Amino acid sequence: MTDRRDRPYKVKVERNVAAETRDGTVLRADVYRPDSDASHPVILCRTPYDKTGEADTARQLASRGYIAVAQDVRGRYASDGEFFWQFQDNSETFDAQDGYDAVEWAAGLPGSDGQVGTWGHSYPSWCIWRMAATRPPHLKALFAGGMASRLMDLTFGIFETGRRLQWTHNMAVNARRRAGNTSGPGSREEADRWWQEVHRGKWVWHLPLDDVPDEVFSTLAPKLKRYMREQNKEFWAFPEIHGQVAVPTCQLTGWYDRLIGTVDNFAGMAQNGPEAVNNQHRIVIGPWGHSNVELVGRQGPLDFGPQAHTTYIGEVARWYDYRFKGVDKGIGSEPPVKLFVMGENRWRFEEQWPPPGTRYVEFFLHSNGAANTVRGDGVLSTTEPQDERPDEYDYDPRDPVMSLMGLDAQAAPRDQAPLDDREDILVYATPPLASAVEVIGPVVLKLWASSSAVETDFTAKLIDVHPSGLAVNLSYGIMRTSYRGGYENPAPMQAGEPYEFTVKLGPTGIRFGEGHRIRLDISSSDFPNFDRNHNTGADFWSDAELRTAHQEVYHDREHPSRLVLPLTRGQPS
C-alpha cells in the first residue's frame, strides 16, 4: 500500500453505532473512519461526558489512519442502562465488563486490523484502567492520562467542595434530561455558566452540605450524598491491578494536574506490571494543568517557553504510530520518562520515576515564634533546630484561606500575593539561593503540630519565590488530623498535645534558579479546594456548627518539623 503517513485521510463518520454488552445493555458510539479500503487499528475512548465532545480528537486520529471510536458509557447520553460512577465500590459498577466488551466489539468493526488501543483523559482514563485489568484479547496498548493511582492521593480523604459540587452540577444536565425533567441548564456549557454566575457562591458555603437541595444535582444527588459519607474509602486502588495490565502503556499528565498521581500509575506498571512489558511503558509530564487541551507554555503568570507547547493528539498519535504501525520517531530509543523541568524550561528524559540518584534533603522549619504572613520571621534551612518557640495562629472556618484557582476548581499556577496578609498562614522560606537547586519528585512535610480542637486540618503549599517577588505555587497537600493513623481508622486528637503529621504534597519538577527562594506556607484551610474543617469533630456533611481552633506548629530539637525535598541537582547553601 502507498505510504500515506504524511497525507491525511478524508474521514467518514457513523453516529450512534450500537454495541450490546454481555447483559444486553446497548451502548452507542460514534465511529470515525479513514476513507480507505485498507485495514486500520482501532482507538477507543469511553466517556461519561458526551462522546460528541471527543469529535475533534477522533476526527484527527481517523485522518491519521486509525478507526477512532467514541462511546458513551452506560447510563449517559445515547447509551442505555443506569449510570454508576467512579466514586463507589468497583464491584457495583459495570465499567470493567463494559470496557472489555467494547474493546472486543471494536476489534470486530469493519476495516479493523484487530489491534485496539485507547485514548482518554481524566474520567475516560479511569474507564481505561478498569477495563485494562480484564485483559481483553484485542487490547494491544493503551494511552491514558490525568488519572491518579489512588483516590486518596487526590482527595486526601477530604471532600473537594468546589470541584465535586461543580462537577456533579455539570453531570446533572444529562441526568436531568434522562429523568424527563426539562428544567435547569440544557447543556454542560450552560451549566458551567449557571454555576459560575449563580450557584457557586451559594452552595459551596451552604451548611450543612447534606441539605443542599436534591434538585441542584437531579438524580445524582443520592450518589453525591452517599459519597460524602465515604470520603475515607479508597475506591480506585489501581496498584492492586497493575500486575494484571498486560499491555504497554503511555500516560500524560502535568505538574499542575490535580491528578498528578498519574505518575504512580507509571511507576506501578514499571515495577509491578507483567515482566514481558515492564520496560515498554512511557510517561510524559509537562508544565500543564488537568486539561488535555491547553498543553501550552503560558500558564497563569508564567511562560515556560515554546518547548512546553505540544498537542494531545500529537502525543496519542506518536505512541500508536510506534506501537501499531512501526513508525519510530525516536520513541523506541527514548528513556521511558519524559519530563519538563520548570525554571530550566526544557524537556528531559529519565530512566525511572523518581529520577535515579535523587537525594531526599530535609529543610527544617525555624522562627522566633512569629512566622505569620510573608513579613514574618519564618526560615527554611538544612540546619537542625535547637530550642525555638512554636508558631501560633487561630483558624476560623468562617473565614477560611481561599483557594487560588479557576472557577472550574482546577489547580493552576497563581500569584500568591492575595494571601500575603493573612495571619493564619505561617510562611517559611530559604534565603535567596546562591546557586540553582533542582527538585524533581515527591514532596513530603513532616509537621509537628497541636490544636485546641479534637479534629482539624493542616495544609501545606510549596512555592517558588522569584527575585522580582512573584510567588507562585508548585504543589500542595492537606492532612485531616483524624487520619494520622490511616484513612480507615480516624481518631480524635487530645487538645494541646503535639503530634507528628505526614503531609504528602503533589510531586513537582522545577529548577529553583539563583536568587529564587524556596517557600513553604502552612495553614489549616484551602477552601473550596477542600471542605473547611469545622473543628467540632462532627460529620462534615451534617454539621452546621463552626468553631475557631488555636493551632501551634513546633520546630525545636524534640519536634523537628521539616520539608523533605527530592533534590536531583544543586546543593542548598
C-alpha positions in Angstrom: 0.0 0.0 0.0 1.2 3.5 -0.7 2.7 5.2 2.3 0.2 7.8 3.4 1.6 8.8 6.8 2.1 12.4 5.7 -1.1 12.8 3.7 -4.2 12.9 5.9 -7.2 10.7 5.0 -10.6 12.0 4.4 -12.9 10.9 7.3 -16.3 9.2 7.3 -18.4 9.2 10.5 -21.1 6.8 11.7 -23.3 8.1 14.5 -24.7 6.1 17.5 -23.4 2.7 16.4 -24.9 0.1 18.8 -22.8 -2.3 20.8 -24.5 -4.8 23.0 -22.9 -5.8 26.3 -22.9 -9.2 27.9 -26.0 -8.3 30.0 -27.9 -7.0 26.9 -27.4 -3.3 27.6 -26.9 -1.3 24.4 -24.1 1.2 24.4 -23.7 3.7 21.5 -20.6 5.1 19.8 -19.6 7.4 17.0 -17.2 5.7 14.7 -14.7 7.9 12.7 -13.1 6.0 9.8 -10.4 6.8 7.3 -11.9 6.9 3.8 -9.9 3.9 2.8 -10.4 0.2 1.8 -7.4 -0.8 3.9 -7.5 -2.2 7.4 -6.6 0.1 10.3 -6.0 -0.1 14.1 -8.9 1.0 16.3 -8.5 3.6 19.1 -11.3 3.6 21.7 -12.5 6.3 24.1 -15.3 5.6 26.6 -16.7 8.7 28.3 -19.4 9.9 30.6 -19.1 13.5 29.2 -20.9 13.0 25.9 -19.0 11.3 23.1 -19.5 14.3 20.8 -17.0 16.2 22.9 -14.3 13.8 21.6 -15.1 14.6 18.0 -12.1 16.7 17.3 -9.6 14.1 18.7 -11.5 11.3 17.0 -11.5 13.0 13.6 -7.8 13.8 13.8 -7.0 10.2 14.7 -9.1 9.0 11.8 -7.3 11.4 9.4 -4.0 9.8 10.5 -5.1 6.3 9.6 -7.0 5.0 12.7 -10.6 3.9 13.3 -11.5 6.2 16.2 -14.4 5.1 18.4 -16.0 7.5 21.0 -18.6 5.7 23.1 -21.0 7.0 25.8 -20.6 4.9 28.9 -23.6 3.0 30.4 -26.4 5.4 31.5 -25.0 8.5 29.9 -26.2 10.4 26.8 -27.0 8.0 23.9 -26.2 4.7 25.8 -28.8 2.7 27.6 -28.7 1.5 31.2 -28.1 3.0 34.6 -25.1 5.2 35.3 -22.8 4.0 38.1 -20.0 6.5 38.8 -16.3 6.1 39.8 -16.9 7.1 43.5 -18.3 3.8 44.7 -17.1 0.3 45.1 -15.9 -1.2 41.8 -18.0 -4.3 42.3 -21.1 -2.1 42.0 -20.1 -0.6 38.6 -20.0 -2.1 35.1 -17.0 -0.3 33.7 -14.6 -3.2 33.7 -17.0 -5.5 32.0 -18.4 -2.9 29.6 -14.8 -1.9 28.7 -13.9 -5.4 27.9 -17.0 -5.9 25.7 -16.4 -2.5 24.0 -12.8 -3.5 23.1 -13.8 -6.8 21.6 -16.7 -5.3 19.8 -14.4 -2.5 18.4 -11.9 -5.1 17.2 -14.6 -6.7 15.0 -15.7 -3.5 13.3 -15.4 -3.5 9.5 -12.0 -2.3 8.5 -10.3 -3.1 11.8 -6.9 -4.8 11.7 -7.6 -6.4 15.1 -5.4 -4.1 17.1 -7.2 -2.0 19.7 -5.8 0.9 21.8 -7.3 3.6 23.9 -7.3 7.4 24.4 -8.9 9.4 27.2 -8.1 11.9 29.9 -9.5 12.1 33.5 -12.7 10.0 33.8 -12.2 8.3 30.4 -8.8 7.3 31.7 -10.4 5.8 34.8 -12.5 3.7 32.4 -9.4 2.6 30.6 -7.7 1.3 33.8 -10.8 -0.5 34.9 -11.0 -2.2 31.6 -7.3 -2.9 31.1 -7.2 -5.2 34.2 -9.7 -7.6 32.5 -7.2 -8.2 29.6 -9.4 -8.1 26.5 -7.5 -10.2 23.9 -7.5 -7.5 21.3 -6.2 -4.7 23.5 -2.6 -4.3 22.4 -1.6 -1.0 24.1 -3.2 1.9 26.0 -2.8 5.7 26.2 -4.3 7.3 29.3 -3.7 10.3 31.5 -5.0 12.7 34.2 -5.9 9.8 36.5 -4.3 9.3 39.9 -3.3 5.8 41.0 -5.3 6.2 44.3 -8.4 8.3 45.1 -6.8 9.3 48.4 -3.8 10.8 46.5 -6.4 13.3 45.0 -8.7 14.0 47.9 -6.6 13.1 51.0 -9.9 11.8 52.4 -11.4 15.3 52.4 -14.4 16.4 50.3 -13.3 18.6 47.4 -16.2 21.0 47.8 -15.6 23.4 44.9 -14.7 20.7 42.3 -17.1 18.0 43.3 -20.2 20.2 43.6 -19.4 22.0 40.3 -18.7 18.7 38.6 -21.9 17.0 39.8 -23.9 20.1 38.8 -22.4 19.7 35.3 -23.1 16.0 35.2 -26.7 16.6 36.3 -27.5 18.1 32.9 -27.8 14.7 31.2 -29.1 13.0 34.4 -32.0 15.5 34.4 -32.8 15.0 30.8 -32.8 11.2 31.1 -35.3 11.6 34.0 -37.6 13.6 31.8 -37.0 16.9 33.6 -36.7 19.9 31.2 -35.8 22.4 34.0 -32.3 23.7 34.6 -29.4 24.2 32.3 -29.7 22.5 28.9 -26.0 21.9 28.2 -22.8 21.4 30.0 -21.6 24.9 28.8 -24.8 26.5 30.2 -24.4 24.5 33.4 -20.9 25.9 33.9 -22.2 29.5 33.4 -25.0 28.9 35.9 -22.6 27.5 38.4 -20.2 30.4 38.0 -22.8 33.2 38.0 -25.3 31.8 40.5 -24.7 28.6 42.3 -21.0 28.5 43.2 -21.2 31.4 45.7 -24.3 29.9 47.2 -23.8 26.2 47.6 -20.1 25.8 48.4 -20.8 27.8 51.6 -24.1 26.1 52.5 -24.4 24.4 55.8 -25.0 21.7 56.3 -23.9 20.4 53.0 -26.3 17.5 53.2 -29.2 20.0 53.0 -28.2 21.3 49.5 -31.5 20.7 47.6 -31.5 17.5 45.6 -32.8 19.4 42.5 -29.4 21.0 42.1 -27.9 17.6 41.2 -31.0 15.8 39.9 -30.8 12.0 40.2 -27.1 12.2 41.1 -28.0 13.7 44.5 -28.2 10.4 46.3 -24.9 9.3 44.8 -23.3 12.5 45.9 -24.6 12.4 49.4 -23.5 8.7 49.8 -20.1 9.7 48.6 -19.9 12.5 51.2 -20.2 9.8 53.8 -17.4 7.7 52.3 -14.6 10.2 52.0 -12.1 7.8 53.7 -12.7 4.9 51.3 -10.2 4.1 48.6 -12.4 3.3 45.5 -9.7 3.4 42.8 -6.7 1.4 44.2 -5.0 0.9 40.8 -1.9 -0.5 42.4 -4.0 -3.6 43.0 -4.5 -4.1 39.3 -1.1 -3.0 37.8 0.0 -6.6 37.7 -3.0 -7.6 35.7 -2.4 -5.0 32.9 -0.6 -6.9 30.2 0.0 -4.3 27.5 2.4 -1.3 27.0 1.1 1.9 28.5 1.7 5.6 27.8 0.4 8.3 30.1 0.3 12.1 30.1 0.0 14.5 33.0 1.2 17.9 34.2 2.9 19.3 37.3 -0.3 21.4 37.9 -2.7 18.5 37.4 -4.8 17.8 40.4 -4.4 14.1 39.4 -0.6 14.2 39.2 -0.9 10.8 40.9 -0.8 9.6 37.3 3.0 9.2 37.9 2.2 6.4 40.3 0.4 4.5 37.6 3.5 4.7 35.5 5.8 3.7 38.4 3.4 0.9 39.4 3.4 -0.6 35.9 7.1 -0.3 35.5 7.8 -2.0 38.9 4.8 -4.4 39.3 3.4 -5.0 35.8 4.0 -8.2 33.9 7.6 -8.7 33.2 7.0 -9.1 29.4 6.1 -5.4 29.1 7.6 -3.7 32.2 10.3 -1.9 30.1 7.8 -0.7 27.4 5.8 1.9 29.5 6.1 5.6 28.9 5.0 8.8 30.7 5.0 12.5 29.6 4.9 15.2 32.4 4.6 18.7 31.2 4.1 22.1 32.9 0.3 21.9 32.4 -2.9 21.5 34.5 -5.6 18.9 34.3 -6.9 19.8 30.8 -5.6 17.8 27.9 -6.5 20.8 25.6 -4.2 23.6 27.0 -0.8 21.9 26.5 0.8 25.3 26.1 3.7 27.2 27.6 1.7 30.1 29.0 0.2 29.1 32.3 -1.1 31.8 34.7 1.6 34.3 35.4 4.3 32.0 34.0 5.6 31.5 30.5 7.5 28.2 30.2 8.6 28.9 26.6 8.0 27.3 23.2 9.3 23.9 24.2 6.3 23.5 26.5 3.9 23.6 23.6 2.6 20.3 22.3 -0.8 18.8 21.3 -2.7 15.9 22.9 -3.4 14.4 19.5 0.2 14.6 18.7 1.2 12.6 21.8 -1.5 10.0 21.2 -0.6 9.5 17.5 3.1 9.3 18.2 2.5 6.5 20.7 0.3 4.5 18.4 2.3 5.1 15.3 5.1 3.4 17.1 3.1 0.6 18.8 0.7 -0.2 15.9 2.4 1.0 12.7 6.1 0.6 13.5 6.8 4.3 12.8 9.5 5.1 15.3 10.1 8.9 15.5 12.6 8.3 18.3 10.2 6.9 20.9 11.7 3.4 20.7 15.2 4.6 21.9 14.0 7.2 24.3 14.2 6.6 28.1 10.7 6.0 29.5 10.2 9.2 31.5 9.9 12.5 29.6 9.5 15.4 31.9 9.6 19.1 31.6 11.8 20.9 34.1 10.2 24.2 35.1 12.6 27.0 35.6 15.0 25.5 33.2 12.1 25.3 30.7 13.4 22.2 28.9 12.4 18.6 28.4 14.5 15.9 30.0 14.4 12.1 29.8 14.9 9.9 32.8 15.2 6.1 33.2 12.7 5.9 36.0 10.4 7.7 38.4 11.5 9.3 40.6 14.7 10.0 38.7 17.7 7.8 39.7 20.2 9.4 42.1 17.6 11.6 43.8 18.6 12.8 47.2 15.9 13.5 49.8 17.1 16.6 51.7 15.4 17.8 54.9 14.7 21.6 55.1 13.9 22.4 58.7 11.4 25.0 59.8 12.7 27.8 62.0 11.4 31.0 63.6 11.4 33.1 66.7 7.6 32.4 67.1 6.4 34.9 64.5 6.3 33.2 61.1 2.8 34.6 60.4 2.4 36.3 57.0 5.1 36.9 54.4 6.7 39.6 56.7 7.2 37.1 59.5 10.5 35.6 60.6 10.0 32.0 59.3 13.0 30.4 57.7 13.7 27.1 55.8 17.2 25.7 56.1 19.1 22.4 56.3 20.3 23.4 59.8 18.6 21.3 62.5 16.5 23.2 65.1 17.5 23.8 68.7 15.3 25.5 71.3 12.7 27.5 69.4 9.3 28.9 70.2 6.4 27.4 68.3 4.4 29.5 65.9 0.7 30.1 66.6 -2.4 31.1 64.7 -6.2 30.9 65.0 -8.1 29.0 62.3 -11.6 30.3 61.9 -13.7 28.2 59.4 -16.0 31.2 58.9 -13.0 32.9 57.3 -11.0 30.2 55.6 -7.9 30.7 53.5 -9.4 30.8 50.0 -8.0 28.6 47.3 -6.4 30.5 44.4 -7.9 28.6 41.5 -10.1 28.9 38.5 -13.8 28.7 38.6 -13.6 25.1 37.4 -11.8 24.4 40.7 -8.7 23.0 38.9 -5.2 23.7 40.1 -3.0 26.2 38.2 0.0 28.5 38.8 -1.2 31.6 40.7 0.4 34.6 42.2 0.1 34.1 45.9 0.0 37.9 46.7 -3.7 38.0 47.6 -2.9 35.8 50.7 0.1 37.8 51.8 -1.5 39.5 54.8 -3.3 36.5 56.4 -2.2 36.0 60.0 -3.4 32.4 59.8 -0.7 31.5 57.2 2.8 30.6 58.5 5.5 31.3 56.0 8.9 29.7 55.9 11.4 30.5 53.2 15.1 30.0 52.4 17.3 33.0 51.8 17.9 33.8 48.1 19.7 30.8 46.6 23.4 31.3 45.9 23.1 28.7 43.1 20.4 26.8 41.3 18.7 23.9 43.1 16.7 21.3 41.1 13.8 19.5 42.8 12.1 16.6 40.9 9.9 14.0 42.6 7.6 13.6 45.6 7.4 16.2 48.3 6.6 15.5 51.9 6.2 17.6 55.0 6.8 16.1 58.5 4.9 18.5 60.7 4.8 18.7 64.4 1.6 20.5 65.5 -1.1 20.7 68.1 -4.7 22.1 68.2 -7.3 23.1 70.7 -9.7 21.1 68.5 -10.3 17.4 68.6 -10.1 17.4 64.8 -8.7 20.0 62.4 -6.7 20.3 59.3 -3.2 21.4 58.4 -2.3 22.5 54.9 1.0 22.8 53.1 1.9 24.7 49.9 5.3 24.6 48.2 6.1 28.0 46.5 8.7 29.4 44.2 9.6 33.0 45.1 11.2 34.8 42.1 13.7 37.6 42.6 11.0 40.0 41.5 8.9 39.0 44.5 6.4 37.0 42.4 5.5 33.9 44.5 3.9 31.0 42.5 2.5 27.8 43.9 4.1 24.5 42.9 2.3 21.8 44.8 0.0 21.4 47.8 -1.2 18.9 50.4 -3.6 18.7 53.4 -3.8 16.4 56.4 -7.0 15.9 58.4 -5.7 15.2 61.8 -8.1 12.3 62.5 -6.4 10.4 59.6 -2.9 10.5 61.2 -3.1 6.7 61.8 -4.7 5.9 58.4 -7.8 6.8 56.4 -9.7 3.7 57.6 -9.2 4.4 61.3 -10.0 8.1 62.1 -9.3 9.1 65.7 -9.7 12.4 67.6 -6.7 14.3 69.0 -6.0 15.3 72.5 -6.3 19.0 72.7 -2.9 20.8 73.0 -0.9 17.6 72.6 1.8 17.7 69.8 1.6 15.1 67.1 3.7 14.4 64.1 1.8 14.5 60.9 3.0 13.3 57.5 1.6 15.7 54.9 2.0 14.5 51.3 2.2 17.2 48.7 2.0 16.5 45.0 5.3 15.9 43.2 6.9 18.7 41.2 9.7 19.2 38.8 11.5 22.6 39.0 14.8 24.3 38.9 14.9 27.0 41.5 17.2 29.5 39.9 19.9 31.6 41.5 18.3 34.3 43.6 15.0 32.4 43.9 13.7 31.3 47.3 12.0 28.0 48.3 9.0 28.8 50.4 6.6 26.7 52.4 3.2 28.0 53.6 1.3 26.2 56.4 -2.3 26.9 57.4 -5.5 25.0 58.2 -7.7 25.6 55.2 -7.7 25.6 51.4 -11.3 26.3 50.5 -13.1 25.4 48.4 -10.4 23.2 47.0 -11.1 21.2 50.2 -14.0 21.4 52.6 -13.2 23.5 55.6 -12.8 21.6 58.8 -15.5 22.7 61.3 -13.1 21.9 64.2 -16.0 20.1 66.0 -15.2 16.5 65.2 -18.7 16.0 63.9 -19.6 14.6 60.4 -18.9 17.5 58.0 -21.9 16.8 55.8 -24.5 17.1 58.7 -22.7 19.7 60.9 -23.7 23.3 60.7 -21.6 24.5 63.6 -18.2 26.2 63.0 -15.6 26.7 65.8 -12.3 28.5 65.9 -9.3 26.4 66.7 -6.0 27.6 68.1 -3.1 25.9 66.3 0.6 25.6 67.2 3.4 24.5 64.9 6.6 23.2 66.6 10.1 23.3 65.3 12.5 22.5 68.1 15.0 19.8 69.0 12.3 17.4 70.2 9.8 18.4 67.4 11.8 18.9 64.2 9.3 19.9 61.6 10.9 19.6 58.2 10.1 19.7 54.5 11.6 16.8 52.6 12.5 17.7 49.0 13.8 15.4 46.3 17.0 17.1 45.0 18.4 15.9 41.7 20.9 18.7 41.1 22.4 21.5 43.1 23.3 21.9 46.8 21.4 24.1 49.2 23.6 26.6 51.0 
